[in-house]
Amino acid sequence: MIGLIDTHQHLIYPEVAGYGWTNGIPALEDRAFRVEDYRALTEGAGIIGTLFMEAAVDEGDFGAETDHVAKLAADPANGILGLIATARPEVDEGFQAWVETARDKRVVGFRRVLHVVDDAMSTTETFRANIRRIGAADMTFDMCFLARQLPLAIDLADACANTPLVLDHCGVPDIAGGGLDPWRAHIAALAERPNVICKLSGLLAYCAPDRAGHEAVKPYVDHVLESFGPQRIVWGSDWPVVNLGGGLSDWLAVTRQILDALSPDEARAIAGGTARQVFRLDA
C-alpha cells in the first residue's frame, strides 16, 4: 500500500475557536473533530502524515487556531507535518509580520477562502502583493475558488508567478449537475501556469447523494490527470467536510481505485511525492 500524505486535514476544536460556517450543516455543526478522532478513523489506511488545513474559523480566531494546532504538531504521534494557516492577504497591516511569525509555528503555507467574499478581493494589488510575499518566503497559497471563479484563479496565477498556488478540490466542479464545461477549459488553462498545483480532494461532496463514488468523479479526475500530470497533483482528505459525501472511508476507497489505475511512479507522486516537493516536507 502506497503511503498517503493528507494535505487537507481540518481539525475542529470548539473550545479553541468559532466555526460559524458549520451552522445549519447537521453533519458538522456543534461537533468537535479532533486529531485523535482522525487517527482512529484512519488507522491502517496507509496515511503517513498530514498537513493541517485551516478550518475557516471566525474572524479574530485564526491566531488561536494556529497556536493550538502547532502544539498538536509538536507531538510526533499526531502525524502533523505542517500547517496551512489562515491569512488575510486583503489587509496589508500586519501581514508580513504574520508570515514571519507563522514560520515559527510549523506553517508551510496559507489559505484565504475566496468563495465567501466579493470576487474583486483577489484582484486588488494589496491582495496580490501579499500573495507574492508568501512566495518570497518560500511558502504556498491554497486557492479556494468555486468553478465559476476559476478565471479569477487564472488571473491570480499570472499576477503571482513566484508563488506556488494549490487549487483546492480540483476547482470545485459541479459533479452532481454534470458540469464539465467550462470547468474543463479553465482547468486546462490553469495547468498552463507552472506555479499552479491541483489538489485531489473534496470531490465526493460535489456528487449527487446516490452517486458519490468512483464512476461519478472519474471524468473529472481523468481531466485533472491529463491537464496537470501526477507530478503537479497532491492528495487531501478534506476531513471532516468529506462527511457530506459519504465519509473518509469512501474517499479513501475511491483514492485507491484512482491510484491503482496509474503506474507506480505516478501513484507515488500523487500520494505523497508531489506534496513533499511543494510543501518542502521531510516525511
C-alpha positions in Angstrom: 0.0 0.0 0.0 1.4 3.3 -1.1 1.6 5.8 1.8 -0.6 8.9 1.6 0.2 12.4 2.8 -3.0 14.1 3.5 -2.6 17.8 2.6 -6.1 18.8 3.6 -6.8 17.7 7.2 -9.2 20.0 9.0 -9.5 19.8 12.8 -12.3 21.4 14.7 -11.9 22.4 18.4 -15.0 24.4 19.5 -13.3 25.3 22.8 -10.5 27.0 20.8 -12.2 28.8 18.0 -15.6 29.5 16.5 -16.8 27.9 13.2 -19.9 29.8 12.2 -19.9 28.4 8.7 -20.9 25.0 10.1 -24.2 26.3 11.4 -27.1 24.6 9.6 -24.9 21.6 8.5 -26.1 18.7 10.7 -23.0 16.6 9.9 -20.7 19.3 11.2 -22.3 21.8 13.5 -21.9 21.7 17.2 -19.3 18.9 17.0 -15.6 18.5 17.6 -13.3 16.8 15.2 -10.1 16.2 17.0 -6.7 14.8 16.0 -7.3 11.6 18.0 -10.6 11.1 16.1 -8.7 11.4 12.8 -6.1 9.0 13.9 -8.7 6.4 15.0 -10.6 6.8 11.7 -7.5 6.4 9.5 -5.7 3.6 11.5 -4.4 1.1 8.9 -5.4 3.2 6.0 -1.9 4.0 4.9 -1.8 7.7 5.8 1.8 8.5 6.7 1.4 12.2 7.6 -0.9 15.2 7.3 -0.9 18.9 6.7 -3.5 20.7 8.8 -5.7 22.9 6.7 -7.1 26.0 8.4 -10.8 25.5 9.1 -12.2 28.9 8.2 -12.5 29.9 11.9 -14.5 33.0 12.8 -12.8 36.4 12.3 -10.3 37.0 15.1 -9.8 33.3 16.0 -7.2 32.2 13.5 -4.2 33.0 15.7 -5.7 30.8 18.4 -6.3 28.0 15.9 -2.8 28.2 14.6 -1.3 28.2 18.1 -3.4 25.2 19.2 -2.6 23.1 16.2 1.1 24.0 16.3 1.1 22.4 19.8 -0.6 19.3 18.4 2.0 19.1 15.7 4.8 19.2 18.2 3.8 15.7 19.2 5.1 13.3 16.5 2.4 10.8 17.4 -0.2 13.1 15.9 1.5 12.9 12.5 1.0 16.6 11.6 3.9 17.5 9.3 3.0 21.2 9.0 0.2 23.7 9.0 -1.6 25.7 6.3 -2.8 28.7 8.3 -5.5 31.3 7.8 -4.3 34.6 6.3 -5.9 37.9 5.3 -4.0 39.0 2.2 -6.5 41.7 1.6 -5.2 43.6 4.7 -1.7 45.0 4.4 -1.3 46.0 8.0 0.4 43.2 9.9 0.5 40.7 7.0 4.3 40.4 6.7 4.6 40.1 10.5 2.1 37.2 10.4 4.0 35.4 7.7 7.2 35.7 9.7 5.5 34.7 13.0 3.7 31.7 11.4 7.0 30.2 10.2 7.9 29.5 13.8 4.6 27.7 14.2 5.3 25.0 11.7 3.3 26.8 9.0 4.2 25.9 5.4 1.5 27.8 3.6 -1.6 29.9 3.9 -5.2 29.9 2.7 -8.0 32.5 2.4 -11.4 31.0 1.4 -12.4 33.1 -1.5 -15.9 31.9 -2.4 -17.3 33.6 0.7 -16.1 37.1 -0.2 -16.5 39.5 -3.0 -15.0 38.3 -6.3 -13.0 41.5 -6.5 -10.9 40.7 -3.4 -8.3 38.6 -5.2 -7.9 41.2 -7.9 -6.7 44.0 -5.7 -3.0 45.0 -5.7 -2.8 44.6 -1.9 -4.0 41.1 -2.1 -1.7 40.1 -4.9 1.3 41.8 -3.3 0.8 39.8 -0.2 0.4 36.6 -2.1 3.8 37.4 -3.7 5.2 37.9 -0.2 4.1 34.4 0.6 6.1 33.1 -2.4 9.1 35.2 -1.4 9.0 33.4 2.0 9.1 30.0 0.2 5.6 29.2 1.3 2.4 28.2 -0.6 -1.0 29.7 -1.0 -4.1 27.4 -1.3 -6.7 28.8 -3.7 -10.2 28.0 -2.6 -12.4 29.2 -5.6 -15.7 27.8 -6.9 -15.8 26.6 -10.5 -17.4 29.9 -11.7 -14.5 31.8 -10.2 -11.7 29.9 -12.0 -11.0 32.8 -14.3 -10.0 34.7 -11.1 -7.7 31.9 -10.2 -6.0 32.1 -13.7 -5.5 35.9 -13.2 -4.1 35.4 -9.7 -1.7 32.8 -11.0 -0.4 35.2 -13.7 -0.1 38.0 -11.2 1.8 35.9 -8.6 4.0 33.8 -10.7 6.6 33.5 -7.9 4.2 31.8 -5.5 3.2 28.1 -5.6 -0.6 28.1 -5.8 -2.5 25.0 -4.8 -6.0 24.7 -6.3 -8.2 23.2 -3.7 -10.7 20.5 -4.5 -9.9 20.4 -8.3 -11.7 23.8 -8.6 -15.0 22.6 -7.1 -16.6 21.1 -10.2 -20.4 20.6 -10.4 -20.3 16.9 -10.5 -23.9 16.4 -9.4 -25.0 18.6 -12.3 -22.6 17.1 -14.8 -20.8 20.5 -15.1 -17.8 19.6 -17.2 -17.7 22.8 -19.2 -16.4 25.5 -18.9 -14.7 23.9 -15.8 -12.7 21.7 -18.2 -11.3 24.6 -20.2 -10.4 26.6 -17.1 -8.6 23.6 -15.5 -6.6 23.2 -18.7 -5.7 26.9 -18.7 -4.6 26.8 -15.0 -2.4 23.8 -15.8 -0.6 26.0 -18.3 0.6 28.1 -15.4 3.6 26.3 -14.0 3.1 27.8 -10.4 -0.3 26.0 -10.0 -0.7 22.6 -8.4 -4.0 20.8 -8.3 -5.3 19.2 -5.1 -7.3 16.0 -5.5 -9.8 16.5 -2.7 -13.4 17.2 -1.8 -14.9 15.6 -4.9 -17.4 13.3 -3.2 -19.1 16.2 -1.6 -20.0 17.6 -5.0 -21.6 14.4 -6.2 -25.3 13.6 -6.2 -26.0 11.8 -2.8 -26.8 8.5 -4.5 -23.8 8.7 -6.9 -20.9 9.6 -4.7 -18.3 7.2 -5.9 -15.5 6.4 -8.4 -17.7 6.4 -11.5 -19.1 9.8 -10.7 -15.7 11.5 -10.2 -13.8 9.7 -12.9 -14.3 12.1 -15.8 -13.1 15.0 -13.5 -10.2 13.1 -12.2 -9.2 12.0 -15.6 -9.2 15.6 -16.9 -7.1 16.8 -14.0 -4.6 14.0 -14.6 -4.4 14.8 -18.2 -4.0 18.5 -17.6 -1.7 18.6 -14.7 0.0 15.2 -14.6 0.8 13.4 -11.4 3.9 15.5 -10.7 1.6 18.5 -10.1 -1.2 16.9 -8.1 -1.4 16.4 -4.4 -4.0 14.5 -2.4 -6.2 15.6 0.5 -9.0 14.1 2.6 -11.0 17.2 3.3 -12.0 15.6 6.6 -14.5 16.2 8.2 -16.2 18.0 5.3 -15.8 14.8 3.3 -18.6 13.5 5.6 -21.0 15.4 3.3 -20.2 13.0 0.6 -20.0 9.5 2.1 -17.2 10.0 4.5 -13.4 9.4 4.6 -13.6 5.7 4.3 -15.4 6.1 0.9 -13.0 8.7 -0.3 -10.0 6.5 0.7 -11.5 3.6 -1.3 -12.0 5.9 -4.3 -8.5 7.2 -4.0 -7.1 3.7 -4.1 -9.1 3.0 -7.2 -7.6 6.1 -8.8 -4.0 5.3 -7.8 -4.3 1.6 -8.8 -5.0 2.6 -12.4 -1.7 4.5 -12.6 1.9 3.4 -12.8 3.7 3.0 -9.5 5.7 6.2 -10.1 2.6 8.2 -10.9 0.7 6.9 -7.9 3.6 7.7 -5.6 3.7 11.2 -6.9 0.0 11.9 -6.1 0.1 10.0 -2.9 2.9 12.0 -1.4 5.9 12.7 -3.7 4.5 15.9 -5.1 3.4 17.1 -1.6 6.9 16.6 -0.3 8.3 18.9 -3.0 5.6 21.5 -3.0 5.4 21.9 0.8 9.1 21.1 1.5 8.3 18.1 3.8 10.8 15.8 5.3 8.4 12.8 5.6 
